[in-house]
Amino acid sequence: MGHKTNLARRQAKNWGETTCLFSSLYVEVHLIKVTPGGYCSRHIHEQKWNCFYILKGKLDVILYR
């Protein structure tokens, strides 16, 4: 299927860090750790969807069109 699992590519971000666990043409699964008060820049994914499963804390999502 052309996918890679457990890539473990950890990247530092201005809002915390992300580790890619799975990647395919249309789906990526990331474990993210957000610094309290941190936020992601406004952006768009043309061919991918975001889905969030919160392990601890809360997440506010703002949708732009």
MDAnalysis code that builds the backbone (N, CA, C; Angstrom):
import MDAnalysis as mda
import numpy as np

u = mda.Universe.empty(195, n_residues=65, atom_resindex=np.repeat(np.arange(65), 3), trajectory=True)
u.add_TopologyAttr("name", ["N", "CA", "C"] * 65)
u.add_TopologyAttr("resid", np.arange(1, 66))
u.add_TopologyAttr("resname", ["MET", "GLY", "HIS", "LYS", "THR", "ASN", "LEU", "ALA", "ARG", "ARG", "GLN", "ALA", "LYS", "ASN", "TRP", "GLY", "GLU", "THR", "THR", "CYS", "LEU", "PHE", "SER", "SER", "LEU", "TYR", "VAL", "GLU", "VAL", "HIS", "LEU", "ILE", "LYS", "VAL", "THR", "PRO", "GLY", "GLY", "TYR", "CYS", "SER", "ARG", "HIS", "ILE", "HIS", "GLU", "GLN", "LYS", "TRP", "ASN", "CYS", "PHE", "TYR", "ILE", "LEU", "LYS", "GLY", "LYS", "LEU", "ASP", "VAL", "ILE", "LEU", "TYR", "ARG"])
u.atoms.positions = np.array([
    [0.815, -1.196, 0.000],
    [0.000, 0.000, 0.000],
    [0.856, 1.257, 0.000],
    [2.155, 1.089, 0.083],
    [3.028, 2.240, 0.012],
    [3.063, 3.082, 1.267],
    [2.826, 2.476, 2.425],
    [2.862, 3.259, 3.650],
    [4.074, 2.891, 4.498],
    [4.424, 3.785, 5.404],
    [5.521, 3.568, 6.333],
    [4.958, 3.723, 7.733],
    [5.314, 2.834, 8.632],
    [4.827, 2.928, 9.997],
    [5.976, 3.172, 10.966],
    [5.631, 3.754, 12.108],
    [6.607, 4.026, 13.161],
    [7.830, 4.770, 12.646],
    [7.605, 5.805, 11.896],
    [8.705, 6.587, 11.345],
    [9.479, 7.323, 12.431],
    [8.789, 7.645, 13.501],
    [9.411, 8.292, 14.664],
    [10.227, 9.523, 14.287],
    [9.744, 10.294, 13.331],
    [10.405, 11.551, 12.979],
    [9.903, 12.624, 13.933],
    [10.652, 12.918, 14.957],
    [10.257, 13.944, 15.924],
    [10.727, 15.298, 15.408],
    [9.800, 16.250, 15.399],
    [10.128, 17.600, 14.947],
    [9.703, 18.602, 16.002],
    [10.594, 19.514, 16.310],
    [10.261, 20.613, 17.214],
    [9.419, 21.634, 16.457],
    [8.403, 22.146, 17.107],
    [7.537, 23.182, 16.543],
    [7.475, 24.334, 17.536],
    [7.016, 25.496, 17.089],
    [6.915, 26.628, 18.022],
    [5.825, 26.397, 19.066],
    [4.931, 25.469, 18.853],
    [3.850, 25.162, 19.790],
    [4.126, 23.906, 20.617],
    [5.225, 23.176, 20.326],
    [5.538, 21.943, 21.044],
    [6.366, 21.021, 20.168],
    [5.938, 19.760, 20.016],
    [6.650, 18.826, 19.146],
    [5.680, 17.816, 18.540],
    [6.076, 17.234, 17.412],
    [5.273, 16.230, 16.725],
    [6.159, 15.060, 16.328],
    [5.614, 13.862, 16.432],
    [6.318, 12.655, 16.010],
    [5.412, 11.905, 15.041],
    [5.894, 11.663, 13.830],
    [5.109, 10.949, 12.824],
    [5.147, 9.451, 13.126],
    [3.969, 8.860, 13.309],
    [3.856, 7.440, 13.593],
    [3.503, 6.613, 12.367],
    [2.796, 7.233, 11.405],
    [2.342, 6.542, 10.197],
    [2.206, 7.564, 9.087],
    [2.575, 7.176, 7.871],
    [2.444, 8.089, 6.740],
    [2.107, 7.308, 5.480],
    [1.074, 7.792, 4.759],
    [0.741, 7.251, 3.443],
    [0.389, 8.444, 2.557],
    [-0.064, 8.180, 1.352],
    [-0.369, 9.257, 0.414],
    [-1.441, 10.202, 0.950],
    [-2.451, 9.669, 1.640],
    [-3.573, 10.494, 2.077],
    [-3.718, 10.629, 3.587],
    [-2.938, 9.892, 4.359],
    [-3.106, 9.894, 5.808],
    [-1.747, 9.973, 6.495],
    [-1.667, 10.787, 7.526],
    [-0.525, 10.779, 8.427],
    [-1.059, 10.749, 9.842],
    [-0.406, 9.994, 10.709],
    [-0.763, 9.938, 12.120],
    [0.428, 10.475, 12.902],
    [0.151, 11.496, 13.718],
    [1.202, 12.128, 14.505],
    [0.833, 12.101, 15.978],
    [1.828, 11.887, 16.823],
    [1.691, 12.098, 18.252],
    [2.204, 13.508, 18.498],
    [1.336, 14.375, 19.014],
    [1.769, 15.749, 19.247],
    [1.707, 16.079, 20.733],
    [2.670, 16.863, 21.158],
    [2.708, 17.387, 22.518],
    [2.730, 18.899, 22.389],
    [1.697, 19.536, 22.913],
    [1.540, 20.981, 22.766],
    [1.910, 21.667, 24.071],
    [2.745, 22.681, 23.968],
    [3.082, 23.507, 25.110],
    [1.816, 24.251, 25.539],
    [1.516, 24.302, 26.829],
    [0.319, 25.043, 27.269],
    [0.280, 26.456, 26.665],
    [-0.847, 26.785, 26.052],
    [-0.995, 28.083, 25.386],
    [-0.467, 28.101, 23.964],
    [0.149, 27.000, 23.516],
    [0.704, 26.934, 22.168],
    [-0.384, 26.826, 21.114],
    [-0.068, 27.214, 19.897],
    [-1.034, 27.124, 18.801],
    [-0.307, 26.968, 17.480],
    [-0.986, 26.378, 16.528],
    [-0.469, 26.142, 15.191],
    [-0.869, 27.295, 14.276],
    [-0.054, 27.575, 13.285],
    [-0.379, 28.635, 12.332],
    [-1.563, 28.225, 11.453],
    [-2.236, 29.208, 10.894],
    [-3.331, 28.949, 9.966],
    [-2.757, 28.290, 8.711],
    [-3.327, 27.122, 8.325],
    [-2.842, 26.398, 7.154],
    [-3.941, 25.494, 6.606],
    [-3.656, 24.863, 5.468],
    [-4.641, 24.005, 4.815],
    [-3.952, 22.729, 4.316],
    [-4.702, 21.634, 4.334],
    [-4.254, 20.369, 3.748],
    [-5.153, 20.089, 2.552],
    [-4.593, 20.089, 1.368],
    [-5.375, 19.893, 0.151],
    [-5.903, 18.470, 0.024],
    [-5.119, 17.460, 0.456],
    [-5.506, 16.072, 0.233],
    [-5.531, 15.240, 1.504],
    [-5.415, 15.851, 2.647],
    [-5.402, 15.101, 3.900],
    [-6.428, 15.671, 4.862],
    [-6.881, 14.833, 5.785],
    [-7.830, 15.226, 6.815],
    [-7.126, 15.244, 8.159],
    [-7.576, 16.087, 9.048],
    [-7.104, 16.076, 10.426],
    [-8.140, 15.396, 11.299],
    [-7.676, 14.545, 12.181],
    [-8.521, 13.888, 13.166],
    [-7.749, 13.944, 14.483],
    [-8.417, 14.276, 15.566],
    [-7.733, 14.459, 16.838],
    [-8.295, 13.514, 17.881],
    [-7.414, 12.844, 18.596],
    [-7.761, 12.003, 19.737],
    [-6.970, 12.563, 20.909],
    [-7.638, 13.183, 21.846],
    [-6.980, 13.894, 22.935],
    [-6.711, 12.938, 24.087],
    [-5.453, 12.805, 24.477],
    [-5.073, 11.938, 25.589],
    [-5.129, 12.672, 26.931],
    [-4.830, 13.966, 26.914],
    [-4.798, 14.744, 28.144],
    [-4.978, 16.217, 27.796],
    [-5.776, 16.919, 28.595],
    [-5.994, 18.345, 28.345],
    [-7.162, 18.584, 27.417],
    [-7.126, 19.718, 26.707],
    [-8.191, 20.041, 25.760],
    [-7.593, 20.697, 24.532],
    [-8.351, 20.697, 23.459],
    [-7.908, 21.259, 22.187],
    [-9.026, 22.086, 21.599],
    [-8.736, 23.303, 21.221],
    [-9.675, 24.152, 20.498],
    [-9.252, 24.145, 19.027],
    [-10.191, 23.904, 18.125],
    [-9.915, 23.871, 16.696],
    [-10.728, 24.958, 16.034],
    [-10.060, 25.776, 15.223],
    [-10.723, 26.838, 14.459],
    [-10.635, 26.451, 12.978],
    [-11.779, 26.393, 12.303],
    [-11.815, 26.059, 10.883],
    [-11.913, 27.319, 10.052],
    [-11.044, 27.404, 9.053],
    [-11.071, 28.518, 8.104],
    [-11.469, 27.977, 6.741],
    [-12.226, 28.753, 6.000],
    [-12.638, 28.345, 4.656],
    [-12.212, 29.366, 3.655],
])
